[in-house]
Amino acid sequence: EVDRLNAMLEQLLQLARLESGNTRANRTPVDLSAFFNALNAEWQPRLAEKNMHLGLEIPSGSTLATDAALLNIVLDNLIGNAVKYGHAGGQIHCTWSVENNVLTISDNGPGIPAEHVPHLFDRFYRTDASRSTSIPGAGLGLSIAQKIAGVLGIQLCVSSQEGAGTTFTLHFF
């Protein structure tokens, strides 16, 4: 319980820092293929626990001027949710479109009912089904991800179909 409260406090502090306007992006060239390979290696233990697979379609040589540390927080939230709410044996795909500077993260999990999608980025928002389960979380991760996306100049969008999965799209400008 103490660990859960500590994690929530850390998220609230992170959100407060983002909302204060003092968070600045330190943009440097990031090799997306190497970045995602490292992210994949970091997530392997949790993916293995649920027998899930993280597929990467990131063309080699793809680079992006961004803040790698902040982007990592966004992706940790998005991939973390896909693992947390996804089915055992599920699939998560990360795809980079060089032509459009668009990253998609999609899963074949349970999806999100349409009435909840507009509220996903609200602070403390969780769908009714997630409140009644033992899945941990305070409903802050997606709010933090969206705030960081704003700092990075990324438009973060979500689409979901109940029973078919969820896709987060990051448009880099």
DRENVEX-218373 format. One line per field, with one value per residue (C-alpha): x, y, z; chain; residue number from 1. Coordinates in nm, 4 decimals. Each point is the difference from the previous one (the first is absolute). Layout:
N
east [X; ...]
north [Y; ...]
up [Z; ...]
c [A; ...]
k [NUM; ...]
END
This chain:
173
east [0.0000; 0.2873; 0.1599; -0.3290; -0.0410; 0.3629; -0.0467; -0.3169; 0.1778; 0.2855; -0.2509; -0.1789; 0.3308; 0.0902; -0.3370; 0.0396; 0.3436; -0.1416; -0.2913; 0.2279; 0.1506; 0.3551; 0.0604; 0.2066; 0.0879; 0.3691; -0.0174; 0.2819; 0.0101; -0.1400; 0.0555; -0.3504; 0.1011; 0.2573; -0.2379; -0.2806; 0.2342; 0.1119; -0.3632; -0.0888; 0.2825; -0.1169; -0.3577; 0.0879; -0.0434; -0.3507; -0.0935; 0.1213; -0.2171; -0.3081; 0.1462; -0.0399; 0.1994; 0.1170; 0.0452; 0.2098; -0.0291; 0.2554; 0.2077; 0.3716; 0.1505; -0.3162; 0.0963; -0.2030; 0.0976; -0.1701; 0.0638; 0.0686; -0.0664; -0.3409; -0.0945; 0.0932; -0.2499; -0.2776; 0.0776; 0.0342; -0.3530; -0.1443; 0.1779; -0.0573; -0.3748; 0.0038; 0.1740; -0.2093; -0.3380; 0.0901; -0.0845; 0.2559; 0.1649; -0.0877; 0.1821; 0.1235; 0.1332; 0.2068; 0.0195; 0.1864; -0.1044; 0.3019; -0.2133; -0.2428; 0.2068; -0.2710; 0.0453; -0.2802; -0.0206; -0.2777; -0.1100; -0.2535; -0.1266; -0.3573; -0.0397; -0.1737; -0.3742; -0.0713; -0.1532; 0.3302; 0.2375; -0.0593; 0.0956; 0.3144; 0.2388; -0.1881; 0.1751; -0.1056; -0.2298; -0.0347; -0.2677; -0.2583; 0.1297; 0.3521; -0.1203; -0.1630; 0.3062; 0.3276; 0.1913; 0.2078; 0.0092; -0.1285; -0.1081; 0.2892; 0.2227; -0.1851; -0.0441; 0.3755; 0.0676; -0.2193; 0.1632; 0.3476; -0.1160; -0.0962; 0.3470; 0.1531; -0.2291; -0.1763; -0.3706; -0.1056; -0.3237; -0.1796; -0.2431; -0.1457; -0.2502; -0.1443; 0.1066; 0.2583; 0.2700; 0.1277; 0.2327; 0.1868; 0.1308; 0.2776; 0.0312; 0.3422; 0.0171]
north [0.0000; 0.2342; -0.0726; 0.0736; 0.3313; 0.0920; -0.0659; 0.2127; 0.2832; -0.0131; 0.0199; 0.2952; 0.1823; -0.0712; 0.1331; 0.3145; 0.0656; -0.0392; 0.2326; 0.2662; 0.0554; -0.0527; -0.3237; 0.0583; -0.2481; -0.0630; -0.1000; -0.2089; -0.2407; -0.3368; -0.3189; -0.1442; -0.3553; -0.0120; 0.1851; -0.2537; -0.2989; 0.1243; 0.0581; -0.3518; -0.1497; 0.1966; -0.1285; -0.3662; -0.1234; 0.1470; -0.1141; -0.3523; -0.0102; 0.0292; -0.1857; 0.3194; 0.1105; 0.3524; 0.0305; 0.2837; 0.1423; 0.2766; 0.0424; 0.0079; 0.3426; 0.1736; 0.2961; 0.2609; 0.3166; -0.0443; -0.0311; -0.3719; 0.0023; 0.1665; -0.2181; -0.3040; 0.1053; 0.0315; -0.3379; -0.1685; 0.1165; -0.1145; -0.3356; -0.0507; 0.0394; -0.2406; -0.2593; 0.0721; -0.0233; -0.2339; -0.3661; -0.2651; -0.1003; 0.3382; 0.2073; 0.3592; 0.1693; 0.3168; 0.1388; 0.3085; 0.1713; 0.1838; 0.1846; 0.1448; 0.0100; -0.2060; -0.2675; -0.2446; -0.2317; -0.2523; -0.3058; -0.2777; 0.0299; 0.0378; 0.3514; 0.2879; 0.0686; 0.3049; 0.2038; -0.0110; 0.0975; 0.3803; -0.0060; -0.2161; 0.2943; 0.1491; -0.0153; -0.2948; -0.1377; -0.3746; -0.1988; -0.1644; -0.3472; 0.0909; 0.1390; -0.3262; -0.2125; -0.0508; 0.1871; 0.2645; 0.3628; 0.3429; 0.1201; 0.2451; -0.1643; 0.1117; 0.3517; 0.0187; -0.1466; 0.2639; 0.2861; -0.1217; -0.0423; 0.3678; 0.0955; -0.2051; 0.1435; -0.3319; -0.0427; -0.3106; -0.1643; -0.3207; -0.2253; -0.3184; -0.2653; -0.2040; -0.3616; 0.0828; 0.2144; 0.3526; 0.2195; 0.3053; 0.2260; 0.2501; 0.2688; 0.1671; 0.3574]
up [0.0000; 0.0820; -0.3399; -0.1754; 0.1839; -0.0674; -0.3730; -0.0028; 0.1793; -0.2511; -0.2870; 0.1601; 0.0431; -0.3616; -0.1148; 0.2140; -0.1518; -0.3502; 0.0717; 0.1500; -0.3448; 0.1257; -0.1908; -0.3122; -0.2685; -0.0585; -0.3652; -0.1393; -0.2965; 0.1082; -0.2006; 0.0238; -0.0845; 0.2819; 0.2336; -0.0550; 0.0207; 0.3431; 0.0990; -0.1158; 0.2070; 0.3054; -0.0379; -0.0657; 0.3606; 0.0292; -0.3504; 0.0815; 0.3143; -0.2214; -0.2979; -0.2069; -0.3040; -0.0831; -0.3758; -0.1360; -0.3494; 0.0280; -0.3176; 0.0702; -0.0438; 0.1250; 0.2140; 0.1801; 0.1847; 0.3360; 0.3707; 0.0444; 0.3756; -0.0369; -0.2971; 0.2085; 0.2702; -0.2607; -0.1540; 0.3398; 0.0814; -0.3327; -0.0135; 0.3721; -0.0476; -0.2949; 0.2177; 0.3105; -0.1708; -0.2867; -0.0299; 0.0873; -0.3265; -0.1505; -0.2563; 0.0153; -0.3143; -0.0284; -0.3526; -0.1216; -0.3235; -0.1384; -0.2567; 0.2541; 0.3219; 0.1665; 0.2630; 0.0725; 0.2976; -0.0385; 0.1893; -0.0439; 0.3559; 0.1221; -0.1371; 0.1726; -0.0144; -0.2187; 0.2831; 0.1925; -0.2826; 0.0231; 0.3706; -0.0134; 0.0340; 0.2981; 0.3358; 0.2199; -0.2706; -0.0164; -0.1730; 0.2252; -0.0822; 0.1075; 0.3346; 0.0931; -0.0740; 0.1747; -0.2736; 0.1771; -0.1060; 0.0878; -0.3431; -0.0355; -0.2631; -0.3114; 0.1365; 0.0550; -0.3458; -0.1644; 0.1942; -0.1002; -0.3590; 0.0063; 0.1259; -0.2830; -0.2680; -0.0554; -0.0664; 0.1955; -0.1147; 0.0902; -0.1809; 0.1372; -0.0871; 0.2805; -0.0412; -0.2687; 0.1629; 0.0355; -0.2058; 0.1199; -0.2749; 0.0550; -0.2698; 0.0238; -0.1287]
c [A; A; A; A; A; A; A; A; A; A; A; A; A; A; A; A; A; A; A; A; A; A; A; A; A; A; A; A; A; A; A; A; A; A; A; A; A; A; A; A; A; A; A; A; A; A; A; A; A; A; A; A; A; A; A; A; A; A; A; A; A; A; A; A; A; A; A; A; A; A; A; A; A; A; A; A; A; A; A; A; A; A; A; A; A; A; A; A; A; A; A; A; A; A; A; A; A; A; A; A; A; A; A; A; A; A; A; A; A; A; A; A; A; A; A; A; A; A; A; A; A; A; A; A; A; A; A; A; A; A; A; A; A; A; A; A; A; A; A; A; A; A; A; A; A; A; A; A; A; A; A; A; A; A; A; A; A; A; A; A; A; A; A; A; A; A; A; A; A; A; A; A; A]
k [1; 2; 3; 4; 5; 6; 7; 8; 9; 10; 11; 12; 13; 14; 15; 16; 17; 18; 19; 20; 21; 22; 23; 24; 25; 26; 27; 28; 29; 30; 31; 32; 33; 34; 35; 36; 37; 38; 39; 40; 41; 42; 43; 44; 45; 46; 47; 48; 49; 50; 51; 52; 53; 54; 55; 56; 57; 58; 59; 60; 61; 62; 63; 64; 65; 66; 67; 68; 69; 70; 71; 72; 73; 74; 75; 76; 77; 78; 79; 80; 81; 82; 83; 84; 85; 86; 87; 88; 89; 90; 91; 92; 93; 94; 95; 96; 97; 98; 99; 100; 101; 102; 103; 104; 105; 106; 107; 108; 109; 110; 111; 112; 113; 114; 115; 116; 117; 118; 119; 120; 121; 122; 123; 124; 125; 126; 127; 128; 129; 130; 131; 132; 133; 134; 135; 136; 137; 138; 139; 140; 141; 142; 143; 144; 145; 146; 147; 148; 149; 150; 151; 152; 153; 154; 155; 156; 157; 158; 159; 160; 161; 162; 163; 164; 165; 166; 167; 168; 169; 170; 171; 172; 173]
END
